[in-house]
């Protein structure tokens, strides 16, 4: 079973939160598309974590 975690779109904390969640063992991240485009924060998260495809 894979477990994803939500993160906030705050660009100043995306990298830190993504690294922390990866160390905790989460398999993926989710970001709401409510007020902001989710692609930049998710790109930052991907840049600071290991790349894995399933």
RONU-609943 format. One record per atom (N, C-alpha, C, O, CB): residue in one letter; x, y, z; atom name; residue number from 1. Coordinates in Angstrom, 1 decimal, padded with zeros to 4 digits. Last residue first. Glycine has a CB too. Example, Ala and Ser with C-alpha at 12.3 -4.5 7.8 and 13.67 -1.06 7.14 Angstrom:
BEGIN
GUBA code   east  north     up site pos
GUBA    S  012.8 -002.2  007.1    N   2
GUBA    S  013.7 -001.1  007.1   CA   2
GUBA    S  012.9  000.0  007.9    C   2
GUBA    S  013.4  001.1  008.0    O   2
GUBA    S  014.1 -000.6  005.7   CB   2
GUBA    A  013.2 -005.7  007.8    N   1
GUBA    A  012.3 -004.5  007.8   CA   1
GUBA    A  013.2 -003.3  007.8    C   1
GUBA    A  014.2 -003.3  008.5    O   1
GUBA    A  011.3 -004.5  009.0   CB   1
This chain:
BEGIN
GUBA code   east  north     up site pos
GUBA    X  006.5  004.4 -010.4    N  54
GUBA    X  005.9  003.2 -010.1   CA  54
GUBA    X  005.1  002.7 -011.3    C  54
GUBA    X  004.4  001.7 -011.2    O  54
GUBA    X  005.0  003.3 -008.8   CB  54
GUBA    X  009.7  006.0 -009.8    N  53
GUBA    X  008.5  005.8 -010.6   CA  53
GUBA    X  007.9  004.5 -010.3    C  53
GUBA    X  008.6  003.5 -009.9    O  53
GUBA    X  008.8  006.0 -012.1   CB  53
GUBA    X  011.5  008.4 -008.0    N  52
GUBA    X  011.1  007.0 -008.1   CA  52
GUBA    X  009.8  007.0 -009.0    C  52
GUBA    X  008.9  007.8 -008.8    O  52
GUBA    X  010.8  006.4 -006.7   CB  52
GUBA    X  014.1  010.4 -007.0    N  51
GUBA    X  013.1  010.2 -008.0   CA  51
GUBA    X  012.8  008.7 -008.1    C  51
GUBA    X  013.7  007.8 -008.2    O  51
GUBA    X  013.7  010.7 -009.4   CB  51
GUBA    X  014.3  012.0 -003.8    N  50
GUBA    X  014.7  011.0 -004.7   CA  50
GUBA    X  013.7  010.7 -005.8    C  50
GUBA    X  012.5  010.7 -005.5    O  50
GUBA    X  015.1  009.7 -004.0   CB  50
GUBA    X  014.0  015.6 -003.6    N  49
GUBA    X  013.7  014.2 -003.1   CA  49
GUBA    X  014.2  013.2 -004.1    C  49
GUBA    X  014.6  013.6 -005.2    O  49
GUBA    X  012.2  014.0 -002.8   CB  49
GUBA    X  014.2  018.1 -004.7    N  48
GUBA    X  014.8  017.9 -003.4   CA  48
GUBA    X  014.6  016.5 -002.8    C  48
GUBA    X  014.9  016.3 -001.6    O  48
GUBA    X  014.4  018.9 -002.4   CB  48
GUBA    X  012.7  018.1 -007.0    N  47
GUBA    X  014.1  018.4 -007.1   CA  47
GUBA    X  014.9  018.1 -005.8    C  47
GUBA    X  016.1  017.8 -005.9    O  47
GUBA    X  014.3  019.9 -007.4   CB  47
GUBA    X  010.1  017.7 -006.1    N  46
GUBA    X  010.8  016.6 -006.8   CA  46
GUBA    X  012.3  016.8 -006.9    C  46
GUBA    X  013.1  015.9 -006.9    O  46
GUBA    X  010.2  016.5 -008.3   CB  46
GUBA    X  009.6  020.2 -004.9    N  45
GUBA    X  009.6  019.0 -004.1   CA  45
GUBA    X  010.4  017.8 -004.8    C  45
GUBA    X  011.2  017.1 -004.2    O  45
GUBA    X  008.2  018.5 -003.8   CB  45
GUBA    X  009.6  021.7 -007.2    N  44
GUBA    X  010.6  022.0 -006.2   CA  44
GUBA    X  010.7  020.8 -005.3    C  44
GUBA    X  011.8  020.4 -004.9    O  44
GUBA    X  010.2  023.2 -005.3   CB  44
GUBA    X  007.4  020.7 -008.5    N  43
GUBA    X  008.7  020.6 -009.2   CA  43
GUBA    X  009.8  020.8 -008.1    C  43
GUBA    X  010.8  020.1 -008.2    O  43
GUBA    X  008.8  021.6 -010.3   CB  43
GUBA    X  005.4  021.4 -006.7    N  42
GUBA    X  005.7  020.0 -006.9   CA  42
GUBA    X  007.0  019.7 -007.6    C  42
GUBA    X  007.7  018.8 -007.3    O  42
GUBA    X  004.6  019.3 -007.7   CB  42
GUBA    X  005.4  024.2 -007.0    N  41
GUBA    X  005.8  023.6 -005.8   CA  41
GUBA    X  006.1  022.1 -005.9    C  41
GUBA    X  007.0  021.6 -005.2    O  41
GUBA    X  004.6  023.8 -004.8   CB  41
GUBA    X  004.7  024.3 -009.9    N  40
GUBA    X  006.0  024.8 -009.4   CA  40
GUBA    X  006.4  024.2 -008.0    C  40
GUBA    X  007.5  023.8 -007.8    O  40
GUBA    X  005.9  026.3 -009.3   CB  40
GUBA    X  002.1  023.0 -010.1    N  39
GUBA    X  003.3  022.5 -010.7   CA  39
GUBA    X  004.6  023.0 -010.2    C  39
GUBA    X  005.6  022.2 -010.1    O  39
GUBA    X  003.2  022.7 -012.2   CB  39
GUBA    X -000.2  024.1 -009.1    N  38
GUBA    X  000.5  023.2 -008.2   CA  38
GUBA    X  001.9  022.7 -008.8    C  38
GUBA    X  002.6  022.1 -008.1    O  38
GUBA    X -000.3  022.0 -008.0   CB  38
GUBA    X -001.2  027.4 -009.0    N  37
GUBA    X -000.8  026.4 -009.9   CA  37
GUBA    X  000.1  025.4 -009.1    C  37
GUBA    X  001.0  025.8 -008.4    O  37
GUBA    X  000.0  026.9 -011.1   CB  37
GUBA    X -003.5  028.3 -006.3    N  36
GUBA    X -002.2  028.4 -007.0   CA  36
GUBA    X -002.0  027.2 -008.0    C  36
GUBA    X -002.6  026.2 -007.8    O  36
GUBA    X -001.1  028.5 -006.0   CB  36
GUBA    X -005.9  027.7 -005.0    N  35
GUBA    X -005.5  029.1 -005.3   CA  35
GUBA    X -004.3  029.3 -006.2    C  35
GUBA    X -004.1  030.4 -006.7    O  35
GUBA    X -005.3  029.9 -004.0   CB  35
GUBA    X -006.2  024.8 -005.5    N  34
GUBA    X -007.3  025.8 -005.2   CA  34
GUBA    X -006.9  027.2 -005.6    C  34
GUBA    X -007.6  027.8 -006.4    O  34
GUBA    X -007.6  025.7 -003.8   CB  34
GUBA    X -005.1  022.3 -005.9    N  33
GUBA    X -005.1  023.2 -007.0   CA  33
GUBA    X -006.1  024.4 -006.7    C  33
GUBA    X -006.7  024.8 -007.7    O  33
GUBA    X -005.4  022.5 -008.3   CB  33
GUBA    X -003.2  020.8 -003.3    N  32
GUBA    X -004.5  021.2 -003.8   CA  32
GUBA    X -004.3  022.3 -004.9    C  32
GUBA    X -003.3  023.1 -004.8    O  32
GUBA    X -005.3  021.8 -002.6   CB  32
GUBA    X -000.9  018.1 -003.6    N  31
GUBA    X -001.1  019.6 -003.4   CA  31
GUBA    X -002.4  020.0 -004.0    C  31
GUBA    X -002.6  019.7 -005.2    O  31
GUBA    X  000.2  020.3 -004.0   CB  31
GUBA    X  000.7  015.3 -002.2    N  30
GUBA    X -000.4  015.9 -002.9   CA  30
GUBA    X -000.5  017.4 -002.6    C  30
GUBA    X  000.0  017.8 -001.5    O  30
GUBA    X -001.8  015.2 -002.4   CB  30
GUBA    X  003.4  012.9 -002.7    N  29
GUBA    X  002.9  014.2 -002.1   CA  29
GUBA    X  001.6  014.6 -002.9    C  29
GUBA    X  001.5  014.3 -004.1    O  29
GUBA    X  004.0  015.3 -002.2   CB  29
GUBA    X  004.4  009.6 -001.7    N  28
GUBA    X  004.1  010.7 -002.6   CA  28
GUBA    X  003.5  011.9 -001.9    C  28
GUBA    X  003.2  011.8 -000.7    O  28
GUBA    X  003.1  010.2 -003.7   CB  28
GUBA    X  005.1  007.8  000.3    N  27
GUBA    X  005.4  007.5 -001.0   CA  27
GUBA    X  005.1  008.6 -002.1    C  27
GUBA    X  005.7  008.5 -003.2    O  27
GUBA    X  004.5  006.3 -001.4   CB  27
GUBA    X  006.8  008.4  003.5    N  26
GUBA    X  005.6  008.6  002.6   CA  26
GUBA    X  006.0  008.3  001.1    C  26
GUBA    X  007.2  008.5  000.8    O  26
GUBA    X  005.1  010.0  002.7   CB  26
GUBA    X  008.9  008.1  005.3    N  25
GUBA    X  008.4  007.0  004.5   CA  25
GUBA    X  007.2  007.1  003.7    C  25
GUBA    X  006.7  006.2  003.1    O  25
GUBA    X  008.2  005.9  005.5   CB  25
GUBA    X  010.2  010.2  006.5    N  24
GUBA    X  009.2  009.5  007.3   CA  24
GUBA    X  008.6  008.3  006.6    C  24
GUBA    X  007.9  007.5  007.2    O  24
GUBA    X  008.1  010.5  007.7   CB  24
GUBA    X  011.7  011.2  004.4    N  23
GUBA    X  012.4  010.4  005.4   CA  23
GUBA    X  011.4  009.7  006.3    C  23
GUBA    X  011.8  008.6  006.9    O  23
GUBA    X  013.2  011.4  006.3   CB  23
GUBA    X  009.6  012.4  003.0    N  22
GUBA    X  010.3  011.3  002.4   CA  22
GUBA    X  011.0  010.5  003.4    C  22
GUBA    X  011.0  009.2  003.4    O  22
GUBA    X  011.3  011.8  001.3   CB  22
GUBA    X  009.0  014.5  004.8    N  21
GUBA    X  008.0  013.4  004.5   CA  21
GUBA    X  008.6  012.2  003.8    C  21
GUBA    X  008.2  011.1  004.1    O  21
GUBA    X  006.9  014.0  003.6   CB  21
GUBA    X  011.4  016.0  004.6    N  20
GUBA    X  010.9  015.4  005.9   CA  20
GUBA    X  009.9  014.2  005.6    C  20
GUBA    X  010.0  013.2  006.3    O  20
GUBA    X  010.2  016.5  006.7   CB  20
GUBA    X  011.4  016.8  001.9    N  19
GUBA    X  012.5  015.9  002.4   CA  19
GUBA    X  012.0  015.2  003.7    C  19
GUBA    X  012.3  014.1  003.9    O  19
GUBA    X  013.7  016.8  002.7   CB  19
GUBA    X  009.0  018.3  001.9    N  18
GUBA    X  009.2  017.1  001.0   CA  18
GUBA    X  010.2  016.2  001.5    C  18
GUBA    X  010.0  015.0  001.6    O  18
GUBA    X  009.4  017.6 -000.4   CB  18
GUBA    X  009.7  020.4  003.7    N  17
GUBA    X  008.6  019.5  004.0   CA  17
GUBA    X  008.7  018.2  003.1    C  17
GUBA    X  008.4  017.1  003.6    O  17
GUBA    X  007.3  020.2  003.8   CB  17
GUBA    X  011.8  021.6  002.3    N  16
GUBA    X  012.0  021.1  003.7   CA  16
GUBA    X  010.9  020.0  004.0    C  16
GUBA    X  011.2  019.0  004.5    O  16
GUBA    X  012.0  022.2  004.7   CB  16
GUBA    X  010.5  022.4 -000.1    N  15
GUBA    X  011.7  021.5 -000.1   CA  15
GUBA    X  011.9  020.8  001.2    C  15
GUBA    X  012.1  019.6  001.3    O  15
GUBA    X  013.0  022.3 -000.5   CB  15
GUBA    X  008.4  024.2  000.9    N  14
GUBA    X  008.1  022.9  000.1   CA  14
GUBA    X  009.3  022.0  000.2    C  14
GUBA    X  009.1  020.8  000.4    O  14
GUBA    X  007.8  023.3 -001.4   CB  14
GUBA    X  008.8  026.6  002.0    N  13
GUBA    X  008.9  025.4  002.9   CA  13
GUBA    X  008.7  024.1  002.1    C  13
GUBA    X  008.7  023.0  002.8    O  13
GUBA    X  007.9  025.5  004.0   CB  13
GUBA    X  008.6  028.6  000.2    N  12
GUBA    X  009.7  028.7  001.1   CA  12
GUBA    X  009.9  027.4  001.9    C  12
GUBA    X  010.9  027.2  002.5    O  12
GUBA    X  009.7  029.9  002.0   CB  12
GUBA    X  006.2  028.2 -001.1    N  11
GUBA    X  007.4  027.9 -001.8   CA  11
GUBA    X  008.6  027.9 -000.9    C  11
GUBA    X  009.6  027.2 -001.2    O  11
GUBA    X  007.6  028.9 -002.9   CB  11
GUBA    X  003.3  026.8  000.0    N  10
GUBA    X  004.3  027.8  000.4   CA  10
GUBA    X  005.7  027.4 -000.1    C  10
GUBA    X  006.3  026.5  000.3    O  10
GUBA    X  004.4  027.9  002.0   CB  10
GUBA    X  001.4  024.9 -000.4    N   9
GUBA    X  002.0  025.5 -001.6   CA   9
GUBA    X  003.0  026.6 -001.3    C   9
GUBA    X  003.4  027.4 -002.2    O   9
GUBA    X  000.9  026.1 -002.5   CB   9
GUBA    X  001.6  022.1  001.7    N   8
GUBA    X  001.2  023.4  001.4   CA   8
GUBA    X  001.9  024.0  000.2    C   8
GUBA    X  003.0  023.5  000.0    O   8
GUBA    X  001.3  024.3  002.7   CB   8
GUBA    X  000.9  018.6  001.1    N   7
GUBA    X  001.8  019.7  001.5   CA   7
GUBA    X  001.2  021.0  001.1    C   7
GUBA    X  000.3  021.1  000.3    O   7
GUBA    X  003.2  019.5  000.8   CB   7
GUBA    X -000.3  015.4  002.1    N   6
GUBA    X -000.5  016.7  001.6   CA   6
GUBA    X  000.5  017.7  002.0    C   6
GUBA    X  001.1  017.6  003.1    O   6
GUBA    X -001.9  017.2  002.0   CB   6
GUBA    X  001.0  012.2  001.2    N   5
GUBA    X  000.8  013.2  002.2   CA   5
GUBA    X  000.6  014.5  001.6    C   5
GUBA    X  001.1  014.8  000.5    O   5
GUBA    X  002.0  013.3  003.2   CB   5
GUBA    X  000.2  008.7  000.5    N   4
GUBA    X  000.6  010.1  000.1   CA   4
GUBA    X  000.3  011.1  001.2    C   4
GUBA    X -000.5  010.8  002.1    O   4
GUBA    X -000.1  010.5 -001.2   CB   4
GUBA    X  001.2  005.4  000.5    N   3
GUBA    X  000.6  006.5  001.3   CA   3
GUBA    X  001.1  007.8  000.8    C   3
GUBA    X  002.3  008.0  000.9    O   3
GUBA    X  000.7  006.3  002.8   CB   3
GUBA    X  000.6  002.2 -000.8    N   2
GUBA    X  001.3  003.5 -000.9   CA   2
GUBA    X  000.5  004.5 -000.2    C   2
GUBA    X -000.7  004.6 -000.3    O   2
GUBA    X  001.6  003.9 -002.3   CB   2
GUBA    X  000.8 -001.2  000.0    N   1
GUBA    X  000.0  000.0  000.0   CA   1
GUBA    X  000.9  001.2  000.0    C   1
GUBA    X  001.9  001.3  000.7    O   1
GUBA    X -001.0  000.0  001.2   CB   1
